[in-house]
Every structure is written in C-alpha cells, then in structure tokens.
Amino acid sequence: MTTSMTTSPVVRAEAVHKYFGDNHVLKGIDLDVRPGEVLCLLGPSGSGKSTFLRCINHLETIHSGRIWLGEETIGYRLHRGKLVERSEREIVRQRRSMGMVFQRFNLFPHRTALQNVIEGPVQVKGENPKSAREHGTSLLERVGLGDKLDAYPRQLSGGQQQRVAIARALAMEPQLMLFDEPTSALDPELVGEVLNVMKDLAETGLTMIVVTHEIGFAREVADRVAFMDGGRILEIGTPAEILDAPQHERTKTFLSRVL
C-alpha cells in the first residue's frame, strides 16, 4: 500500500496545537502520511484524535504549528512572515482534495442515494450531470449499493447509509480520505460491511487516515498505527509494533482494556 519513503508526504503536521477555551486539546502533533499509506489513529475518547482529523481539513482552526497538504499549508498562507487564514474560497478548494466520512452519515434526507453522491461533483466542481450520474452509479456499485440508487436515506440501514457517504466522498476524487470513527454509530452486525469497503479502498492505494476503535481493522489494513492520549502522539509504528509490542505504558494499559 505504501510507496517509497522518499516520496513527499501527502499530509504533514508540524507542532500542531489546538485549544478549546482553556482546554489544550492538541499539544504539539508531528506527523507525516505518505502517498498510499493507511494510518490508523487509536486512543481513548477525548485524546484529540477526531479534533486532529478535523484540523486537517480546516473544520477546526489550529492555534500554532502548520499542516500541509502536499506543498500547501492547509487553511493558512504565509503573508509578510506571518500565517494568515486563507479565504473561504481557497479553503473550499483545498477541501476538494480531501474526502471525509463522519460518525454520522450526514446525508440529505430528501435526496436519493445517487443524488447524494452526485451533489458535490455537480454543484461544487461543475461536472456534467450525465457524467456525474454515470460515475456516481459506478461508485455505488463499488460499495455494493448498485440496487439502491433511487433509495432515500430513511429506506437504508445505517451501514448502507455510511457506504453512500463513502461513495459521496469518493465522487470528489480526493487524494486523501479521512474517516472519523465511521462505524461507531452502527449496530454491531453492520460494522463489517463498512469495514470491508474501507479495506477495498486501501487495496487501491488510496491515502487514508482512520480514527477508529476497530483494533482488528487496524491490525489487518493499517501500514502504521499511532496511539494518541492527552493531545499527544505517544507512539507510532507498524501494527505489530504498536498492537503486539507497545513501548509506552499508557498504550499497554489501553490495549489491555480493549483487546
């Protein structure tokens, strides 16, 4: 899945700090994610995993540090030696390169599965509706929903809705996919169908950052696993290194409770 480590990273975070009021949520995150890499972020609730993911696509602003997507700083640009926030138009342009799948599906309830998928390409990218429908149909077939093109969200299970959400993100042809605990809102028997789609995406070489509590998925699919707690990355390595032979006591304690 990963390419040579000499390849420039798709995402690079450097000394990222984030506060919510007096709460210091991210305390100096440093991280590189290479093209084609699948990185899983593990850690207890409140450790900063989801906040960091939201900072990557500038749904949350950072207070210091920088995050790059390729050669561009995300959300900010350098002006006269200082970082200033980019215009909303520039931020929207940057977000087009990133697909994000949330815990909740956030589908338009009054639109069909196919209409949800083609909304972004048509309205944001100005894609021809006919070609967008053809591409959207192929994406829904890819996630196993070729027979649900005209179904509304209320007619779909939670797992099916999340697969529509994944197809919707893929429709924008992103260079990076962000998954924020995509199975946490699902009934246990529906988790597998979403994870299987994500496994298939990983096999295509798509760069992915996944916040998850699914240890089995991380072990099977991730190229690297990072363990976060207290707003810091405490250790990062291969699944075998982190899941089977963790070095940090906090990682050991966490894994002993969840495995």
BAFI-3210 file (N, C-alpha, C; in Angstrom, 3 decimals, decimal comma, padded with zeros to 6 digits):
// residues 259
n [1|2|3|4|5|6|7|8|9|10|11|12|13|14|15|16|17|18|19|20|21|22|23|24|25|26|27|28|29|30|31|32|33|34|35|36|37|38|39|40|41|42|43|44|45|46|47|48|49|50|51|52|53|54|55|56|57|58|59|60|61|62|63|64|65|66|67|68|69|70|71|72|73|74|75|76|77|78|79|80|81|82|83|84|85|86|87|88|89|90|91|92|93|94|95|96|97|98|99|100|101|102|103|104|105|106|107|108|109|110|111|112|113|114|115|116|117|118|119|120|121|122|123|124|125|126|127|128|129|130|131|132|133|134|135|136|137|138|139|140|141|142|143|144|145|146|147|148|149|150|151|152|153|154|155|156|157|158|159|160|161|162|163|164|165|166|167|168|169|170|171|172|173|174|175|176|177|178|179|180|181|182|183|184|185|186|187|188|189|190|191|192|193|194|195|196|197|198|199|200|201|202|203|204|205|206|207|208|209|210|211|212|213|214|215|216|217|218|219|220|221|222|223|224|225|226|227|228|229|230|231|232|233|234|235|236|237|238|239|240|241|242|243|244|245|246|247|248|249|250|251|252|253|254|255|256|257|258|259]
n.u [000,804|001,896|004,133|007,507|009,518|010,888|009,249|007,428|005,393|001,794|000,272|001,430|002,061|003,116|004,172|001,543|-000,888|-003,893|-006,611|-009,576|-011,063|-009,822|-008,972|-006,462|-006,207|-004,798|-001,401|001,073|001,397|003,166|003,520|003,768|002,222|002,366|002,045|-000,470|-000,510|-002,030|-003,084|-003,882|-005,462|-005,423|-006,774|-007,983|-011,307|-011,562|-008,893|-007,970|-008,004|-010,146|-010,403|-007,910|-008,146|-010,187|-008,890|-007,150|-008,638|-009,442|-011,847|-011,714|-009,888|-006,364|-004,109|-001,396|001,559|001,696|-000,095|000,345|-000,928|000,275|002,222|001,083|000,104|-002,475|-005,452|-004,183|-001,923|001,322|002,069|003,894|005,698|004,055|001,498|-001,618|-005,173|-006,589|-008,736|-012,281|-012,953|-010,499|-010,102|-012,253|-011,490|-009,184|-010,305|-011,571|-009,761|-009,784|-011,567|-014,107|-015,407|-017,834|-018,808|-021,578|-023,903|-024,814|-026,323|-028,345|-031,672|-033,832|-033,020|-032,099|-029,953|-028,174|-028,473|-027,427|-024,757|-023,887|-024,144|-021,958|-019,947|-021,456|-022,502|-020,343|-017,951|-018,813|-019,382|-020,547|-023,943|-024,821|-022,461|-021,687|-023,718|-023,248|-020,705|-021,310|-023,104|-021,406|-019,746|-021,502|-022,155|-019,667|-019,445|-021,271|-023,970|-025,468|-028,089|-029,543|-029,842|-031,978|-033,006|-034,057|-032,415|-033,849|-034,800|-032,710|-030,339|-028,202|-025,558|-025,685|-026,255|-023,860|-022,117|-023,052|-022,269|-019,500|-019,180|-020,073|-018,029|-015,880|-016,662|-015,743|-013,207|-010,862|-007,491|-006,877|-008,349|-010,334|-011,385|-013,599|-014,097|-015,904|-017,616|-018,776|-021,386|-022,930|-024,972|-023,685|-023,748|-023,630|-021,225|-019,153|-019,719|-019,136|-016,438|-015,338|-015,635|-013,886|-011,483|-011,229|-010,838|-008,375|-006,763|-006,611|-004,730|-005,322|-004,719|-005,193|-006,465|-007,485|-009,556|-010,274|-011,797|-011,635|-009,739|-009,015|-009,342|-007,373|-005,088|-005,135|-005,267|-003,906|-000,923|000,631|000,213|-000,910|-000,779|-002,720|-002,981|-004,116|-003,805|-001,461|000,739|001,740|003,111|004,173|004,010|004,425|001,526|002,164|004,223|002,978|000,540|001,184|003,590|003,771|005,461|005,025|003,671|001,060|-000,127|000,016|-001,748|-004,174|-004,599|-004,771|-007,230|-009,036|-008,663]
n.v [-001,206|001,296|003,710|004,389|005,617|007,887|009,480|012,517|013,604|013,216|014,421|016,561|017,281|019,683|020,440|020,982|022,728|023,002|024,631|024,547|026,992|027,067|024,522|022,505|020,862|019,644|018,984|019,700|018,151|016,097|014,735|012,660|011,584|009,311|008,968|006,682|005,445|003,887|005,093|004,474|005,980|005,490|005,439|006,615|007,987|011,495|011,999|013,556|012,711|012,888|015,647|016,375|015,222|016,809|019,211|018,809|019,118|021,662|022,094|022,611|025,256|025,771|026,683|027,036|026,023|024,030|022,565|020,675|019,993|018,205|020,531|022,766|024,856|024,043|025,785|028,118|030,757|032,039|035,337|038,161|037,117|036,086|033,773|033,770|033,376|031,587|032,614|031,899|030,780|029,720|027,809|026,080|025,142|023,705|021,733|020,171|018,314|016,480|013,857|013,290|011,171|010,894|010,144|010,232|010,042|012,146|012,525|013,987|014,028|014,249|013,482|011,007|008,075|008,152|010,844|012,103|011,357|012,578|015,267|016,921|016,758|017,925|020,407|021,654|021,134|021,556|019,564|017,733|016,780|014,297|012,738|012,771|011,301|008,806|008,212|008,329|006,202|004,052|004,222|003,701|001,105|000,012|000,120|-001,741|-001,080|-000,952|-001,560|000,278|002,844|004,673|004,826|006,408|007,944|007,188|004,740|003,063|000,982|001,685|000,929|000,850|003,529|004,686|003,638|004,903|007,468|007,159|006,656|009,118|010,822|009,794|010,510|013,036|012,626|012,511|013,118|012,292|010,488|010,896|009,352|009,442|007,660|005,794|003,630|003,809|004,575|002,505|-000,480|-003,518|-005,716|-004,489|-003,320|-004,695|-004,594|-001,982|-001,747|-003,595|-002,308|-000,188|-001,588|-002,517|-000,065|000,680|-001,209|-000,244|001,691|004,185|007,042|007,123|008,281|007,077|007,335|005,203|002,606|000,042|-002,492|-004,846|-004,151|-002,160|-003,715|-005,413|-003,782|-001,312|000,511|001,925|002,539|004,930|005,862|007,860|010,051|012,343|014,546|014,152|012,325|009,349|007,064|005,593|003,328|000,224|-001,960|-004,368|-003,534|-001,603|-002,757|-005,321|-005,142|-002,793|000,143|002,258|002,836|003,766|003,068|000,292|-000,136|000,819|-000,941|-003,363|-003,153|-002,943|-005,064]
n.w [000,000|000,809|-000,638|-001,718|000,962|000,357|-001,060|-001,230|001,511|001,638|003,597|006,131|009,416|011,738|014,839|015,903|017,638|019,524|021,033|023,019|024,384|027,600|027,450|026,445|023,693|021,551|021,637|020,294|017,754|015,589|012,425|009,553|006,561|004,041|000,410|-000,519|001,898|004,746|007,681|010,975|013,696|017,040|020,387|023,611|024,196|023,872|023,512|021,457|018,854|016,882|016,764|015,717|013,178|012,122|012,053|009,972|007,626|008,044|009,331|011,933|013,396|013,899|016,560|016,717|014,897|011,869|009,112|006,264|003,010|000,570|-001,036|000,004|002,722|004,907|005,229|005,974|004,914|004,166|004,867|004,584|006,418|008,381|009,412|007,911|007,823|005,134|002,394|002,307|-000,117|-001,022|000,981|000,569|-001,929|-001,213|000,391|-001,462|-002,236|-000,286|001,091|003,497|005,968|008,333|011,796|011,988|009,295|007,711|005,359|002,754|003,549|001,821|-000,637|-003,041|-002,862|-005,073|-005,846|-003,595|-003,856|-006,240|-005,781|-004,855|-007,009|-009,134|-008,152|-006,854|-008,289|-010,834|-012,656|-015,511|-015,414|-016,497|-016,834|-014,192|-012,996|-014,157|-013,126|-010,390|-010,178|-010,728|-008,519|-006,387|-007,049|-006,624|-003,845|-003,182|-003,519|-005,820|-006,361|-005,009|-005,921|-006,179|-003,683|-000,658|002,191|004,550|003,872|004,005|005,723|008,583|007,974|005,188|004,651|005,523|003,671|001,383|002,090|001,977|-000,772|-001,697|-000,764|-002,256|-004,780|-005,271|-006,039|-004,279|-003,041|-000,600|002,042|004,892|007,795|010,383|012,990|011,584|011,984|014,445|015,031|014,258|014,346|015,740|013,894|011,462|011,116|009,802|007,023|006,294|007,035|005,270|002,800|003,240|003,483|000,861|-000,434|000,630|-000,579|-003,143|-003,060|-002,066|-000,125|003,335|006,434|009,440|012,119|014,665|016,676|016,047|016,448|015,139|012,440|012,208|012,650|010,431|008,122|008,334|007,515|009,273|012,772|015,041|018,409|020,436|023,223|025,650|023,947|022,567|020,359|021,435|020,676|017,589|014,873|013,057|012,751|014,124|015,809|017,474|018,371|019,221|020,580|022,321|023,542|025,284|028,508|028,780|026,354|026,552|028,714|027,664|025,462|026,795|027,915|025,834|024,124]
ca.u [000,000|002,722|005,161|008,825|009,519|011,494|008,180|006,941|004,147|000,516|-000,056|002,490|001,711|004,321|003,971|000,170|-001,554|-005,292|-007,294|-010,975|-011,027|-008,633|-008,662|-005,391|-006,647|-003,673|-000,220|002,293|001,324|004,072|003,109|003,804|001,471|002,894|001,080|-000,870|-000,417|-003,203|-002,696|-004,977|-005,264|-006,082|-006,640|-009,241|-012,138|-011,021|-007,439|-007,660|-007,944|-011,121|-010,060|-006,804|-008,676|-010,946|-007,918|-006,516|-009,400|-009,756|-013,132|-011,280|-008,671|-005,287|-003,608|000,008|002,000|001,221|-000,449|000,470|-001,448|001,240|003,105|000,303|-000,346|-003,932|-006,194|-003,397|-000,845|002,329|001,953|004,824|006,317|003,065|000,429|-002,962|-006,149|-006,948|-010,127|-013,195|-012,858|-009,296|-010,301|-013,135|-010,674|-008,326|-011,126|-011,950|-008,752|-009,919|-012,892|-014,237|-016,547|-018,051|-019,516|-022,954|-023,804|-024,994|-026,902|-029,544|-032,775|-034,817|-032,396|-031,798|-028,539|-027,425|-028,488|-026,466|-023,395|-023,504|-024,330|-020,689|-019,371|-022,244|-022,662|-019,067|-016,950|-019,401|-019,334|-021,740|-024,821|-024,888|-021,241|-021,691|-024,610|-022,565|-019,644|-021,962|-023,649|-020,300|-019,262|-022,464|-021,942|-018,396|-019,657|-022,296|-025,307|-025,958|-029,542|-030,150|-029,618|-033,139|-033,492|-033,811|-031,726|-034,744|-035,045|-031,441|-029,789|-027,085|-024,391|-025,885|-026,099|-022,447|-021,493|-023,394|-021,411|-018,169|-019,266|-020,181|-016,689|-015,058|-017,115|-014,945|-011,889|-009,881|-006,181|-006,783|-009,628|-010,329|-012,503|-013,713|-014,865|-017,027|-018,514|-019,165|-022,826|-023,601|-025,202|-022,522|-023,799|-023,462|-019,869|-018,319|-019,938|-018,430|-015,008|-014,948|-015,477|-012,651|-010,378|-011,102|-010,247|-006,962|-006,073|-006,435|-003,637|-005,817|-004,158|-006,292|-006,237|-008,692|-009,759|-011,100|-011,610|-011,641|-008,351|-008,803|-009,169|-006,054|-004,069|-005,169|-005,244|-003,027|000,523|001,131|-000,766|-000,459|-001,573|-002,834|-003,604|-003,800|-003,434|-000,135|001,021|002,685|003,993|003,690|004,798|003,628|000,546|002,819|004,990|002,116|-000,507|001,738|004,748|003,806|006,530|004,546|002,782|-000,339|-000,582|-000,176|-002,963|-005,316|-004,808|-005,194|-008,646|-009,897|-008,483]
ca.v [000,000|002,489|003,873|004,631|006,647|009,105|010,259|013,607|013,225|013,827|015,269|016,742|018,142|020,109|021,181|021,483|022,938|023,406|024,868|024,921|027,769|026,734|023,114|022,315|019,586|019,087|019,518|019,563|016,960|015,987|013,522|012,592|010,485|009,167|008,539|005,285|004,907|003,842|005,359|004,396|006,689|004,829|006,118|006,759|009,147|012,719|012,083|014,533|012,067|013,480|017,061|016,452|014,921|017,988|020,269|018,539|019,760|023,013|022,230|023,286|026,034|025,471|027,882|027,179|024,916|024,030|021,307|020,775|019,013|018,383|021,678|023,895|024,854|023,936|026,792|029,328|031,053|032,925|036,706|039,045|036,405|035,613|032,933|034,360|032,404|031,697|032,981|030,752|030,174|028,897|026,671|025,154|024,492|022,709|020,617|019,294|017,261|015,606|013,329|012,987|010,354|011,188|009,136|010,310|009,912|013,486|012,500|014,799|013,069|014,408|013,096|009,585|007,722|008,673|012,305|012,487|011,126|013,483|016,656|017,636|016,926|018,819|021,747|022,243|021,024|021,921|018,409|017,468|015,888|012,948|012,007|012,622|010,170|007,570|007,974|008,041|004,845|003,087|004,263|002,978|-000,323|-000,354|-000,087|-002,766|-000,492|-000,711|-001,736|001,263|004,174|005,539|004,735|007,552|007,517|006,528|003,384|002,346|000,694|002,544|000,522|001,278|004,987|005,031|003,310|006,024|008,586|006,886|006,887|010,569|011,394|009,350|011,164|014,243|012,149|013,109|012,484|011,858|010,192|010,978|008,606|009,745|006,596|005,595|002,531|003,929|004,772|001,374|-001,710|-004,397|-006,591|-003,684|-002,774|-005,405|-004,197|-000,721|-002,019|-004,287|-001,278|000,540|-002,472|-002,487|001,223|000,630|-002,033|000,535|002,641|005,476|007,501|007,156|008,442|006,486|007,309|004,009|001,712|-001,307|-002,944|-005,846|-003,429|-001,531|-004,757|-006,016|-002,859|-000,153|000,465|002,375|002,848|005,931|005,884|009,201|010,268|013,650|015,518|013,854|011,001|008,745|006,204|005,302|002,277|-000,768|-002,601|-005,338|-002,812|-000,887|-003,608|-006,536|-004,852|-001,366|000,543|003,217|002,210|004,155|002,226|-001,053|-000,129|000,974|-002,164|-004,443|-002,970|-003,032|-006,320]
ca.w [000,000|000,855|-001,648|-001,137|001,990|-000,171|-001,663|-000,383|002,175|001,260|004,747|007,121|010,550|012,451|016,104|015,869|018,926|019,417|022,301|023,137|025,612|028,391|027,253|025,465|023,129|020,793|022,314|019,508|016,907|014,440|011,719|008,087|005,946|002,686|-000,603|-000,486|003,251|005,619|009,061|011,944|014,956|018,159|021,664|024,344|023,897|024,431|023,347|020,418|017,531|015,958|016,611|014,774|011,850|011,679|011,755|008,687|006,538|008,491|010,013|013,161|013,214|014,831|017,223|016,315|014,063|010,478|008,450|004,811|002,057|-000,499|-000,827|000,519|004,112|004,937|005,984|006,203|003,979|004,719|004,347|005,285|007,526|009,347|008,878|007,923|007,345|003,729|002,105|002,292|-001,444|-001,038|001,883|-000,141|-002,968|-000,575|000,887|-002,576|-002,342|000,874|001,399|004,922|006,367|009,743|012,580|011,482|007,847|007,147|004,018|002,561|003,678|000,742|-001,896|-003,155|-002,711|-006,219|-005,785|-002,569|-004,331|-007,335|-005,382|-004,849|-008,349|-009,986|-007,596|-006,436|-009,347|-012,118|-013,551|-016,309|-014,647|-017,060|-016,477|-012,732|-012,682|-014,541|-012,144|-009,118|-010,261|-010,614|-007,137|-005,554|-007,340|-005,997|-002,406|-003,013|-003,454|-007,174|-006,418|-004,100|-006,477|-006,004|-002,300|000,210|003,408|005,515|003,391|004,064|007,047|008,931|007,200|003,802|004,619|005,637|002,390|000,492|002,487|001,438|-002,223|-001,885|-000,600|-003,381|-006,008|-005,475|-006,456|-003,364|-002,916|000,784|002,686|006,348|008,384|011,808|013,639|010,654|012,369|015,860|015,158|013,617|015,084|015,548|012,726|010,251|011,090|008,837|005,633|006,084|007,099|004,043|001,766|003,545|003,126|-000,595|-000,804|000,989|-001,569|-004,378|-002,876|-001,619|001,144|004,293|007,874|010,009|013,570|014,856|017,822|015,496|016,516|014,094|011,178|012,238|012,518|009,098|006,986|008,501|007,341|010,567|013,812|016,008|019,637|020,987|024,525|026,207|022,929|022,015|019,816|022,367|019,880|016,239|014,248|012,342|013,637|015,000|016,835|018,425|018,935|019,834|021,436|022,636|024,439|026,277|029,491|028,520|025,247|027,092|029,529|026,757|024,688|027,698|028,243|024,650|023,389]
c.u [000,843|003,701|006,477|008,778|010,267|010,445|007,711|005,613|002,931|000,105|001,155|002,008|002,982|003,926|002,574|-000,414|-002,969|-005,887|-008,791|-011,088|-009,720|-008,194|-007,662|-005,557|-005,547|-002,396|001,057|002,341|002,290|003,771|003,286|002,974|001,854|001,813|000,802|-000,857|-001,789|-002,700|-003,927|-004,576|-006,093|-005,891|-007,984|-010,036|-011,544|-009,528|-007,013|-007,662|-008,869|-010,834|-008,923|-007,273|-009,405|-010,025|-007,283|-007,305|-009,993|-011,216|-012,923|-010,004|-007,621|-004,748|-002,117|000,426|001,473|000,828|-000,366|-000,330|-000,597|002,163|002,385|000,007|-001,871|-004,520|-005,486|-002,379|000,106|002,232|002,824|005,368|005,361|002,029|-000,901|-003,932|-006,494|-008,397|-010,980|-013,134|-011,642|-009,454|-011,199|-012,358|-009,791|-009,129|-011,554|-010,976|-008,850|-011,364|-012,960|-015,525|-016,664|-018,700|-020,971|-022,901|-024,005|-025,480|-028,089|-030,759|-033,762|-034,234|-032,058|-030,308|-027,710|-027,379|-027,520|-025,038|-022,974|-023,630|-023,027|-020,084|-020,122|-022,227|-021,330|-018,048|-017,488|-019,372|-020,648|-022,635|-024,861|-023,650|-021,158|-022,575|-023,951|-021,478|-020,238|-022,537|-022,548|-019,750|-020,209|-022,394|-020,680|-018,547|-020,829|-023,717|-025,855|-027,452|-030,280|-030,018|-030,746|-033,718|-033,137|-033,148|-032,602|-035,045|-033,801|-031,053|-028,646|-025,832|-024,489|-025,727|-024,625|-021,711|-021,846|-022,488|-019,981|-018,154|-019,339|-018,811|-015,791|-015,419|-016,331|-013,500|-010,776|-008,533|-005,966|-008,184|-009,435|-011,574|-012,515|-014,659|-016,107|-017,996|-019,101|-020,668|-023,633|-023,884|-024,063|-022,564|-023,609|-022,043|-019,049|-018,487|-019,235|-016,921|-014,519|-014,753|-014,175|-011,422|-010,143|-010,462|-008,755|-006,168|-005,840|-005,296|-004,080|-005,200|-005,298|-005,761|-007,546|-008,634|-010,712|-010,810|-011,581|-010,197|-008,052|-008,590|-007,783|-004,950|-003,977|-004,841|-004,192|-001,582|001,211|-000,058|-000,139|-001,376|-001,526|-003,458|-003,180|-003,323|-002,066|-000,132|002,105|003,620|003,340|004,607|003,901|002,582|001,185|003,559|004,078|001,132|000,050|002,891|004,840|004,887|006,039|003,554|001,324|-000,923|-000,880|-001,487|-004,203|-005,615|-005,260|-006,673|-009,551|-009,764|-009,159]
c.v [001,264|002,503|004,135|005,776|007,898|009,996|011,330|013,221|013,899|014,824|015,352|017,713|018,440|020,953|021,787|021,546|023,455|023,543|025,005|025,666|027,500|025,290|022,948|020,924|018,891|019,777|019,235|018,305|017,090|014,670|013,699|011,403|010,442|008,742|007,048|004,672|004,913|003,991|005,288|005,116|005,999|005,665|006,272|007,961|010,374|012,891|013,061|013,982|012,761|014,959|017,224|016,197|016,139|019,173|020,065|019,165|021,106|023,188|022,805|024,054|025,599|026,778|028,097|025,910|025,045|022,623|021,546|019,666|019,166|019,540|022,874|023,763|024,917|025,045|028,108|029,515|032,042|034,290|037,608|038,391|035,889|034,732|033,655|033,346|032,666|032,145|031,718|030,034|029,263|027,652|025,623|024,414|023,408|021,495|019,682|018,133|016,240|015,152|013,014|012,228|010,456|010,007|009,060|010,518|011,239|013,479|013,455|013,871|013,110|014,051|011,617|009,345|008,322|010,197|012,824|012,394|012,170|014,959|017,448|017,830|017,921|020,254|022,419|022,251|021,401|020,800|018,254|016,464|014,453|012,135|011,805|011,450|008,852|007,214|007,606|006,637|003,812|003,069|003,522|001,480|-000,821|-000,627|-001,034|-002,258|-000,155|-000,843|-000,715|002,690|005,140|005,488|006,003|007,064|006,763|005,079|002,504|002,074|001,667|002,210|000,946|002,794|005,384|004,691|004,346|007,212|008,396|007,135|008,376|011,239|011,027|010,056|012,436|013,913|012,740|012,398|011,941|011,602|010,196|010,277|008,863|008,749|006,236|004,492|002,709|004,087|003,586|000,252|-002,681|-005,241|-005,836|-003,158|-003,392|-004,925|-002,873|-000,943|-002,732|-003,309|-000,517|-000,294|-002,464|-001,183|001,234|-000,146|-001,287|001,542|004,027|005,828|007,726|007,412|008,053|006,584|006,163|003,353|000,257|-001,824|-003,965|-005,204|-002,804|-002,561|-005,259|-005,041|-001,762|-000,465|000,905|002,666|003,883|005,874|007,281|009,170|011,636|014,659|015,307|012,484|010,387|007,759|005,888|004,252|001,351|-001,344|-003,597|-004,637|-002,210|-001,830|-004,829|-006,260|-003,373|-001,053|001,444|002,546|002,549|003,338|000,820|-001,148|-000,064|-000,334|-003,314|-004,356|-003,191|-004,353|-007,467]
c.w [000,000|-000,297|-000,948|-000,137|001,556|-000,823|-000,693|000,256|001,570|002,341|005,656|008,181|011,335|013,660|016,193|017,282|018,679|020,817|022,061|024,456|026,346|028,211|026,110|024,845|022,333|021,265|021,535|018,680|015,737|013,742|010,220|007,640|004,474|001,695|-000,521|000,890|003,937|007,053|009,946|013,223|016,031|019,416|022,336|023,866|024,582|024,261|022,267|019,015|016,524|015,733|015,612|013,351|011,281|011,394|010,380|007,544|006,962|008,910|011,408|012,845|014,242|015,397|016,998|015,594|012,652|010,061|006,950|004,128|000,810|-000,153|-000,209|002,002|004,131|005,803|006,161|005,091|004,650|004,057|005,205|006,557|008,576|008,656|009,017|007,334|005,888|003,579|002,094|000,949|-001,552|-000,169|001,235|-001,222|-002,366|-000,121|-000,231|-002,725|-001,225|001,020|002,879|005,185|007,887|010,473|012,138|009,981|007,114|005,702|003,950|002,584|002,525|-000,625|-001,873|-002,943|-003,846|-006,195|-004,719|-003,093|-005,363|-006,958|-005,461|-006,227|-009,222|-009,456|-007,277|-007,575|-010,723|-013,134|-014,314|-015,587|-015,178|-016,677|-014,965|-012,320|-013,022|-013,526|-010,788|-009,075|-010,075|-009,184|-006,195|-005,816|-006,642|-004,502|-002,138|-002,949|-004,839|-007,311|-005,549|-004,611|-006,147|-004,594|-001,536|001,501|004,398|005,126|003,487|005,512|007,341|008,142|005,745|003,680|004,693|004,348|001,327|000,802|001,969|-000,070|-002,527|-001,757|-001,780|-004,678|-006,303|-005,880|-005,589|-003,418|-001,510|001,314|004,194|006,874|009,890|012,470|012,814|011,036|013,765|016,053|014,638|014,606|014,775|014,281|011,414|010,088|009,969|007,415|005,318|006,093|005,841|002,891|001,983|003,230|001,619|-001,066|-000,514|-000,051|-002,881|-004,262|-002,493|-000,264|002,136|005,699|008,548|011,531|013,862|016,193|017,365|015,400|015,417|012,731|011,117|012,022|011,077|007,977|007,109|008,113|008,627|011,486|014,735|017,219|020,234|022,372|025,027|025,201|022,305|021,336|020,688|021,685|018,548|015,623|013,453|013,294|014,603|016,134|017,897|019,113|019,668|020,793|021,760|023,664|025,572|027,226|029,233|027,374|025,736|027,889|028,650|026,043|025,569|028,018|027,036|023,911|024,140]
res [m|t|t|s|m|t|t|s|p|v|v|r|a|e|a|v|h|k|y|f|g|d|n|h|v|l|k|g|i|d|l|d|v|r|p|g|e|v|l|c|l|l|g|p|s|g|s|g|k|s|t|f|l|r|c|i|n|h|l|e|t|i|h|s|g|r|i|w|l|g|e|e|t|i|g|y|r|l|h|r|g|k|l|v|e|r|s|e|r|e|i|v|r|q|r|r|s|m|g|m|v|f|q|r|f|n|l|f|p|h|r|t|a|l|q|n|v|i|e|g|p|v|q|v|k|g|e|n|p|k|s|a|r|e|h|g|t|s|l|l|e|r|v|g|l|g|d|k|l|d|a|y|p|r|q|l|s|g|g|q|q|q|r|v|a|i|a|r|a|l|a|m|e|p|q|l|m|l|f|d|e|p|t|s|a|l|d|p|e|l|v|g|e|v|l|n|v|m|k|d|l|a|e|t|g|l|t|m|i|v|v|t|h|e|i|g|f|a|r|e|v|a|d|r|v|a|f|m|d|g|g|r|i|l|e|i|g|t|p|a|e|i|l|d|a|p|q|h|e|r|t|k|t|f|l|s|r|v|l]
***
